[in-house]
Amino acid sequence: MSPQNKTRLKNLRKQIDRLDDNLIKIFKKRTVVVKEVIRIKEYKNQIVDKKRINKILSDIKKKSLNNNIDPKITNRIWKNIIWAYIDFEKKNFKKK
């Protein structure tokens, strides 16, 4: 790799690191909201809402296409986010 490309790569990776820092802040806020959702739900079987999951994934596909992002990437990311928070809800749900 040329010295110019090494410098460019280093700068691009710094940009990615800054974006990742912002994502961490967003996930912290999302986690706070999910904790509130857990308090509202009365039964553990309310945690997985397949209809809502399908709607979210459908909306993400549309938004991805509108923003020229490969929907396979965003679908995979959102499925992982959704199931990570479902696991979090199941672990933290203390009711029936």
N, C-alpha and C positions, 0 to 999 in steps of 0.2 A: 504494500500500500504506500502511496506517495506521502510525503510529509504534509502536503496540503490536505489530502483526504483524511489523514490521521487527525489533523486539527479539526476538520469539519465534523468527523465522526465524534470526537470528544465533545464538541459544542452541541451536536444533536443529542447526545446522551445526557448532557446537562439539562437540555430542554425537557427530555422525557422524565428525568428525575424531578424537575419542578412540577410537571403535570402529575406525577405520582404523588407528590406531597399534597397537591390539591385534592386528589382522589381520596387520600387518607382522611382529610378534613371532611369531605362529603360523606364518607362511610361512617365517621363518628356521628355526624348529624343524623344519618339514616338509622343508626343503631339506637339513638335516643328515641326516635319516632317508633321504631319497632318495639322498644320496651313499653311504650304507651299502648301499642296495639295489643301486646300480651296482657296488659292489665284489663283491657276491655273485653277480650275474648273470655267466654265462660267455660268452654269445653275444649279439650285438647283436639277433638276432631274438627274444630274450626280453623286449625292452623293451615292445613293444605286446602286451598280453594282452586281447583283445577280450571274452573271457568275463568277466574281472574288471571291465573297464570297464562292461559291461552290468549286472553285479551292483551295482556302486557306484551307478550312475545309478538303478537300480530302488530300492535302499535309500534314496537321497536323496529320491526321489519320495514314498515312504511316510513318511519323517520329515517332509518338508515338509507333507504333508497332515495329519499328526498335530499339527503345530505351526501350522496355519492360515497357511501361507506358499504363495504361488502356485508350484506345481512348475515352471512354465515359467521362472521366475526362477532357481531353484536349479539346474535342469537346465543352463541356459546357463552359470551360474557354474562348476559342477563340470566341465562339458565343457572350458571354457577352462582351468581349473586342471589337469585331467588332461593335455590336449594341450600345455600350457606345460611341464609336467614331463617329458612324453615327449620334447619337443624338447631339454630340458635334459639328459636321460639320453643321447640320441643324440649330442649335442655333447660330452659328457664321457666317453663310453664309449671305453675305450682298448684293448679286447681284440679278439677275432676277429669 
